Amino acid sequence: MRFQPTDEQSDFARTLRSLLGKAAVPATVRAWADGDHGPGRSLWSRLADTGLFALAVPEAYEGLGPLPVELALGFVELGRAGVAGPVVESAAASVLLARLGDDAQAKRFLPGLVSGGALATLTLPGGSPYALDADAAGYRFSVSAAGELRLADVPGERLASLDPARRLSAPAGGELLAAGPAVTAAAEEALRWARLLTAAQCLGLGEALLAATVEYAKRRSQFGTPIGGFQAVKHRLADTLLALEFARPLVWAAALSLEPGEIAAAKLTAGEAAYGAALTALQVHGAIGYTQELDLSLWLRKARPLRDAWGTPTACRAEVVRGLDRQP
């Protein structure tokens, strides 16, 4: 397998990183958390112009894909920047609709998702029962354990979240779009993509936390010495780096194979690495890490929710074991 991105893939990732670096993402995240979706939607539109959301959609429906490796690379950059909004859910909904085999439904919803004109949230069996950012999403899809795909017309009551920018609710009922084995199969594929892209987000989030912590350790001094020179701090930073570097090839392997066990392993490893990077960042920054005014807090708040989103560590371990049992 080839784990090194091609020049074209690397150029795409650099384009996204440059765009996000100029976009004042922390301000858009704070606005999103306060219920102001305007800045976030503007950023969403610019991301769509790069072709990011088209990567999950076949060419028959105005997309460029499906291209899971390229999409995973893009979601690493979204995680690194801390972008708010149902980015994973919109991509997973696109996969669900394309895989469903219902041409009318695909043509009804996919062009808006590709262009960035519409956002989607999604709940699936095997994921959380709560929808992310249903108040901002134009499409609120849900698949039941019985294989019914519905489109809710109201967002539902908002629930508390560890990350204020992850606005959770439980939409219910709505229009029945499809039902049966085809829906169940499409939902299983969408769940795999959701886990993969969340793993990619976790990888980018962990890298951002580590970079911020290393930079702080170089500047912060105690006893006349930068704390980055202390052996205990060096060891903690090195352990964090190793965890992220171990997760990286697992994410690329999962994107190449789309095999459930490999995706679960990538999600488990990247999620734990990101959470570990958050703990390291908090420890090294000390009390200042708790302050909401510091942009670091926006990334810290995402680590645990992303670790658990679309497959808790326990669920991912169980899927890895099932994958090993399926091997000849």
Residue, then its C-alpha position, 0 to 999 in steps of 0.5 A: m500500500r502507498f501511504q505517502p500522499t501524491d503531489e496532487q493530494s499534497d497540493f490540495a491539502r496545502t490549499l485547504r490549510s492556506l485557506l483556513g489559515k486566512a479565515a479567522v476560524p476561531a472567530t467563526v467557531r465562537a460565533w457558531a457556538d453562540g448560534d450565529h451561523g453566518p461566518g461559518r456558512s461563509l467559510w463553508s462556501r469557500l471550502a465547497d469552492t475547493g471541491l472538498f464536499a464534491l469528493a464524497v459524491p459520484e460524478a453522476y451527481e455533480g461530484l468528483g468522487p468518491l475519493p476517500v483518501e483525498l477527503a480524509l486529507g481534507f478533513v485532517e486540515l479541518g480538524r487542524a483548524g478546528v472548523a465547526g459545523p456538521v462537516v462529517e455528517s454532510a459528507a456521510a449523508s452524501v455517501l448515504l444518498a449516493r449509495l442508496g440507489d434512488d436517483a430521484q432522492a440523490k438528485r434532490f439533495l446531492p447538488g446542494l451538498v456538493s455546492g455547499g449551499a446546503l448543510a446536512t446532519l445525520t443520525l445512523p444506527g451505530g452512531s450517536p442518537y443526537a444530531l449535530d447542528a440540526d439548527a443550522a442544517g437544511y437537511r436533517f436525515s436519520v436512519s432507524a434500526a428498522g431501515e427507515l430513512r427520514l427527513a425531519d422538518v424541525p431541529g428538536e430541542r437543543l441539548a448541552s454539549l462539552d463543546p459549545a460549538r457542537r450543538l446537539s439535538a434530537p430531531a424526530g419524525g418527518e418525511l419518509l424517504a426510503a425504507g428496506p435493505a437498501v437503506t440499511a446497506a447505505a447506512e452501514e457504508a455511511l457510518r464507515w465514512a463518518r468514522l474515517l473522516t472523524a478519525a482524520q479530524c482527530l489526527g489534525l486536531g491532535e497535530a494542532l494541539l501538539a504544535a501549540t503546546v511545543e510553541y508554548a513550551k519554547r516561550r514559557s520559562q521557569f527558573g530562567t529556563p524554557i520549560g521545553g528544556f525540562q526532561a519531563v516535558k520533553h518526554r510528554l511531548a515525545d509521547t504525544l508525537l509518537a501516538l499521532e505518528f502511529a495513528r497517521p498510517l492507520v488513517w491512510a490505510a483505512a482510507l485506502s481500504l474502507e474496511p470496517g476493522e481498519i476504519a475502527a482501528a484508525k478511529l480508535t487510535a487517532g481519537e485516543a491520540a487527539y485526546g492524549a494531545a489535549l491532556t498534554a496541552l492542558q498539563v503543559h499550559g497549566a491554568i491558562g489552558y482553562t481560560q475560554e479567551l485563549d484559542l487553545s480552549l476551542w481545540l481542547r473542548k473538541a478532543r473528547p467529543l471527537r474521540d467518542a463521535w461516530g464510534t466510542p473507543t469501546a465500540c471501535r475495539a469491538e469492531v476491530v475484534r470482529g474484523l479479526d474474527r472475519q479473517p481467514 
